[in-house]
Amino acid sequence: MKTKCIGGPIKQMVAAACVVGAVAALCSCGHVAEHEHDLAWRADGDAHWRVCVECDESTEAVEHMFADEICVECGYVSNYTEGLEYSVNATSFDKPASYKLTGDGGVKAEKIIIPSYVGGLPVDAVTGAVFFNNSSLAEVVVPDSVTTVSGNVFAGCYKLKNVKLSDNMTSIDNGLFYGCTGLKEFTVPKSVAKVERAAFDGCTDLAYIRVHSENKSFAERDGILYDKEFATIIFAPQSTRGRIVVPYGVTDISGAFGGCKNIESVVLPQSVKSIGAGAFRMCTSLINVALPDGLEHIGVNAFWGCSSLKNIELPSSVTEIWNAAFKRCSALTSIALPEALKVLGGGAFESCASLSDISLPAALRTIGTGAFVGCSGLTTMRVDEENGYFRSVDDCIIDIASGTVVAGCMSSVIPNDGSVTAIGDYAFCGASSMTEIHIPSHIVSIGHSAFRDCEALRFIVYDGTKADWERIEKRDHWDLGHGGYTVKCADGGSIVEKR
């Protein structure tokens, strides 16, 4: 036991054991060692008290003072829901210390109030899938005795509309409210210092986030959650709609607006230098985006699935467009790539079916695999003549060093001058309107999924013999999803591949 010597200077201190029933214990120096009472209250329906951490001696019980059915001193909740399931949290000496709520006990009430005490001990945790898919729950109150709420506690509670969480919990974790489609607004409690973005996935009607006035970690503007300094957007509720103007000072918007299907317009400040991963993923109503001068990076899946976006003006400062950045922007008809662009990630424009032409700048150094997969409307592909890494010939994009066609379209003609020896992975994948392709005899390999999903392809005209064709290395799924085609060889031989 830690002891506290009172009255006079401390000599050599040797603690005496606590004596049950005594106000204090004597120290060998002749002074008095007080009981050290746990700061956590014990309580029942009538009163509250504290217990010595060493000897279990209790202070005198004091009657509750209730306001709105909650004791203002210890937090005891008088009108709690009965029948819930708990397990004991034990101390290192195997003494019961507190309880955690682990199950709903089959309770299907519309309103559930979690008790602050059970058997005199505090309830300090709610863990696991306690109310998972509870089809009755519309309102829940978590008392301030609780410091931890973790797991998919409320996942699938589609009728849940009103939530009062403990002001002493510190985090809101991924999946906590997954699929709570009835939740329209939410208040971040006072002590919460971490909110994970996926905590509210599937909350399709969530329109407004509020923050407790004494919270030191977060702030709110127009219902969107920011860090306290307004440097990072934590997330926007999925029912956020209309025009969004992001305040100056924000630098991080990774994942911020993902799944906000009602946003139509966004204006970003010049403080934003990077659009992070998934920032506008599946913003299916997004029509206009004003990107700031000085923007340098567009991250993975940044505009994935923005199916209403017809055009977007990229600032001249952009140097990197990463994987799947504009994937499935099916209405995108044109985009001018900036001259400073050095990196174009894999699948960057995958399934942009309305895109008709693309011009690659001189500064470009890297083109990821399948950058234009599924761009079935592409008819024109060009590379700036000053580019030392790639060149374009008859609507083919060719890696100069390896002699590989890295991207093509339905109007491509592969050069037969010997400069091209390979057709790269996914080079023509998804060119669904292509009916015929001419392959020179210099080709020694055809990459993975190179002609995958070329459904209209009927003829492959090959400059070599049938034996030569069969010697070409063809990687897995190179022609997967075809509609049936014939290979016509220069020696008169042919190979028929049926659907």
Buried (B, 14 or more C-beta within 10 A) or exposed (E): BEBBBEEEEEEEEEBBEBEEEEEBBBBEBEBBBBBBBEEBBBBBEEBBBBBBBBBEBBBEBBEBEBEEEBBEBBBBBBEBBEEBEBEBBEEEEEEEBBBBBBBBBEBEBEEBBBBBBBEBBBBBBBBBBBBBEBEBBBBBBBBBBBBBBBBBBBBBBBBBBBBBBBBBBBBBBBBBBBBBBBBBBBBBBBBBEEBBBBBBBBBBBBBBBBBBEEBEBBBBBEBBBBBEEBEBBBBBBBBBBEEBEBEEEBBBBBBBBBBBBBBBBBEBBEBBEBBBBBBBBBBBBBBBBEBBEBBBBBBBBBBBBBBBBEBBEBBEBBBBBBBBBBBBBBBBBEBEBBEBBBBBBBBBBBBBBBBEBBBBBBBBEBBBBBBBBBBBBBBEBEBBEEBEBBBBBEBBBBBEEEBBBBBBBBBBEBBBEEBBBBBBBBBBBBBBBBEEBBBBBBBEBBBBBBBBBBBBBEBBBBBBBBEBBEEBEBBEBBBBBBBEBBBBBBEEBBBEEEE
